[in-house]
């Protein structure tokens, strides 16, 4: 449980970093009710649809929709990414696994979105999964940090 809590916080930290790099004042904590249509205050349909799919255990389908439909050239769309991954990050590891998903995939998806938005990959690599989970099965810490 302690490890799971730590990983949840690290995913939140990565989301905050991506938002700051993109000049957005949005964090995971700010995504409650975000994003909404400015004119009507109604939630955006893509985020709500992805959350509904995730709630039904169709997390991979929801993530595919994110990458297919989101305009990554528009940083104002970042709250959709943060809202989606924050929603996934609230599920327990066992629940994610029962749906064929994992906390590592949340991490990777958020990283991939940051890259799609144009965040420097070296900065994103500072948030490596291996470092967060203290895994050394692929590379030692120094080579992972300096590989680019």
One Martini backbone bead per residue (centre of mass of N, CA, C, O) as a GRO file, in nm:
protein
  148
    1UNK     BB    1   0.057   0.063  -0.021
    2UNK     BB    2   0.296   0.258  -0.002
    3UNK     BB    3   0.389   0.223  -0.293
    4UNK     BB    4   0.126   0.311  -0.428
    5UNK     BB    5   0.123   0.599  -0.309
    6UNK     BB    6   0.389   0.687  -0.434
    7UNK     BB    7   0.310   0.647  -0.731
    8UNK     BB    8   0.072   0.837  -0.732
    9UNK     BB    9   0.244   1.091  -0.665
   10UNK     BB   10   0.437   1.073  -0.910
   11UNK     BB   11   0.219   1.110  -1.122
   12UNK     BB   12   0.132   1.388  -1.024
   13UNK     BB   13   0.408   1.525  -1.062
   14UNK     BB   14   0.423   1.486  -1.365
   15UNK     BB   15   0.170   1.651  -1.435
   16UNK     BB   16   0.274   1.918  -1.318
   17UNK     BB   17   0.523   1.943  -1.497
   18UNK     BB   18   0.380   1.951  -1.769
   19UNK     BB   19   0.210   2.202  -1.708
   20UNK     BB   20   0.446   2.398  -1.657
   21UNK     BB   21   0.593   2.368  -1.929
   22UNK     BB   22   0.312   2.462  -2.081
   23UNK     BB   23   0.188   2.703  -1.903
   24UNK     BB   24  -0.003   2.561  -1.701
   25UNK     BB   25  -0.262   2.598  -1.434
   26UNK     BB   26  -0.250   2.264  -1.383
   27UNK     BB   27  -0.368   1.998  -1.180
   28UNK     BB   28  -0.492   1.726  -1.041
   29UNK     BB   29  -0.655   1.889  -0.825
   30UNK     BB   30  -0.793   2.079  -1.066
   31UNK     BB   31  -0.980   1.849  -1.227
   32UNK     BB   32  -1.229   1.907  -1.094
   33UNK     BB   33  -1.447   1.970  -1.355
   34UNK     BB   34  -1.241   1.922  -1.568
   35UNK     BB   35  -1.321   2.030  -1.840
   36UNK     BB   36  -1.504   2.316  -1.965
   37UNK     BB   37  -1.732   2.493  -2.105
   38UNK     BB   38  -1.738   2.827  -2.116
   39UNK     BB   39  -2.036   2.885  -2.202
   40UNK     BB   40  -2.189   2.638  -2.011
   41UNK     BB   41  -2.016   2.440  -1.803
   42UNK     BB   42  -1.981   2.184  -1.948
   43UNK     BB   43  -1.858   1.900  -1.999
   44UNK     BB   44  -1.648   1.737  -2.185
   45UNK     BB   45  -1.708   1.464  -2.379
   46UNK     BB   46  -1.437   1.314  -2.390
   47UNK     BB   47  -1.382   1.286  -2.088
   48UNK     BB   48  -1.650   1.154  -2.010
   49UNK     BB   49  -1.619   0.908  -2.195
   50UNK     BB   50  -1.352   0.801  -2.078
   51UNK     BB   51  -1.454   0.762  -1.789
   52UNK     BB   52  -1.680   0.564  -1.857
   53UNK     BB   53  -1.502   0.347  -1.979
   54UNK     BB   54  -1.328   0.304  -1.728
   55UNK     BB   55  -1.564   0.228  -1.535
   56UNK     BB   56  -1.618  -0.030  -1.741
   57UNK     BB   57  -1.306  -0.142  -1.805
   58UNK     BB   58  -1.215   0.044  -2.079
   59UNK     BB   59  -0.918   0.172  -2.077
   60UNK     BB   60  -0.785   0.123  -2.353
   61UNK     BB   61  -1.008   0.257  -2.518
   62UNK     BB   62  -0.986   0.534  -2.385
   63UNK     BB   63  -0.688   0.588  -2.458
   64UNK     BB   64  -0.723   0.569  -2.762
   65UNK     BB   65  -0.910   0.814  -2.784
   66UNK     BB   66  -0.714   1.022  -2.685
   67UNK     BB   67  -0.498   0.982  -2.920
   68UNK     BB   68  -0.708   1.024  -3.159
   69UNK     BB   69  -0.872   1.312  -3.057
   70UNK     BB   70  -0.646   1.481  -2.963
   71UNK     BB   71  -0.497   1.810  -2.962
   72UNK     BB   72  -0.149   1.844  -2.922
   73UNK     BB   73  -0.124   2.152  -3.033
   74UNK     BB   74  -0.317   2.215  -2.772
   75UNK     BB   75  -0.258   2.306  -2.443
   76UNK     BB   76  -0.566   2.340  -2.352
   77UNK     BB   77  -0.599   2.007  -2.344
   78UNK     BB   78  -0.457   1.906  -2.082
   79UNK     BB   79  -0.700   1.860  -1.882
   80UNK     BB   80  -0.785   1.597  -2.015
   81UNK     BB   81  -0.540   1.433  -1.942
   82UNK     BB   82  -0.541   1.482  -1.636
   83UNK     BB   83  -0.831   1.382  -1.586
   84UNK     BB   84  -0.789   1.094  -1.684
   85UNK     BB   85  -0.535   1.006  -1.513
   86UNK     BB   86  -0.660   1.077  -1.242
   87UNK     BB   87  -0.888   0.876  -1.260
   88UNK     BB   88  -0.706   0.623  -1.284
   89UNK     BB   89  -0.533   0.682  -1.018
   90UNK     BB   90  -0.786   0.600  -0.820
   91UNK     BB   91  -0.735   0.322  -0.873
   92UNK     BB   92  -0.663   0.020  -0.797
   93UNK     BB   93  -0.441  -0.209  -0.890
   94UNK     BB   94  -0.639  -0.453  -0.909
   95UNK     BB   95  -0.841  -0.315  -1.096
   96UNK     BB   96  -0.655  -0.253  -1.329
   97UNK     BB   97  -0.564  -0.550  -1.376
   98UNK     BB   98  -0.855  -0.659  -1.441
   99UNK     BB   99  -0.834  -0.459  -1.716
  100UNK     BB  100  -0.535  -0.464  -1.839
  101UNK     BB  101  -0.388  -0.268  -1.636
  102UNK     BB  102  -0.161  -0.001  -1.508
  103UNK     BB  103   0.033   0.221  -1.347
  104UNK     BB  104   0.252   0.225  -1.564
  105UNK     BB  105   0.053   0.313  -1.793
  106UNK     BB  106  -0.006   0.584  -1.678
  107UNK     BB  107   0.278   0.688  -1.687
  108UNK     BB  108   0.325   0.645  -1.995
  109UNK     BB  109   0.085   0.812  -2.098
  110UNK     BB  110   0.172   1.080  -1.975
  111UNK     BB  111   0.443   1.089  -2.116
  112UNK     BB  112   0.337   1.073  -2.409
  113UNK     BB  113   0.174   1.334  -2.391
  114UNK     BB  114   0.406   1.522  -2.330
  115UNK     BB  115   0.549   1.463  -2.596
  116UNK     BB  116   0.313   1.553  -2.784
  117UNK     BB  117   0.330   1.855  -2.658
  118UNK     BB  118   0.669   1.902  -2.641
  119UNK     BB  119   0.820   1.777  -2.423
  120UNK     BB  120   1.112   1.712  -2.309
  121UNK     BB  121   1.249   1.399  -2.282
  122UNK     BB  122   1.458   1.453  -2.059
  123UNK     BB  123   1.252   1.549  -1.854
  124UNK     BB  124   1.074   1.295  -1.857
  125UNK     BB  125   1.312   1.095  -1.773
  126UNK     BB  126   1.320   1.192  -1.473
  127UNK     BB  127   1.038   1.009  -1.478
  128UNK     BB  128   1.113   0.714  -1.421
  129UNK     BB  129   0.994   0.406  -1.347
  130UNK     BB  130   1.249   0.278  -1.227
  131UNK     BB  131   1.296   0.495  -1.011
  132UNK     BB  132   1.016   0.482  -0.868
  133UNK     BB  133   1.058   0.145  -0.825
  134UNK     BB  134   1.361   0.056  -0.799
  135UNK     BB  135   1.457  -0.043  -1.074
  136UNK     BB  136   1.746  -0.251  -1.228
  137UNK     BB  137   1.680  -0.441  -1.488
  138UNK     BB  138   1.781  -0.240  -1.728
  139UNK     BB  139   1.930  -0.001  -1.558
  140UNK     BB  140   2.114   0.214  -1.426
  141UNK     BB  141   2.070   0.527  -1.304
  142UNK     BB  142   2.286   0.676  -1.470
  143UNK     BB  143   2.215   0.573  -1.756
  144UNK     BB  144   1.917   0.671  -1.752
  145UNK     BB  145   1.980   0.978  -1.711
  146UNK     BB  146   2.228   0.989  -1.954
  147UNK     BB  147   2.116   0.870  -2.241
  148UNK     BB  148   2.085   1.166  -2.402
   0.00000   0.00000   0.00000
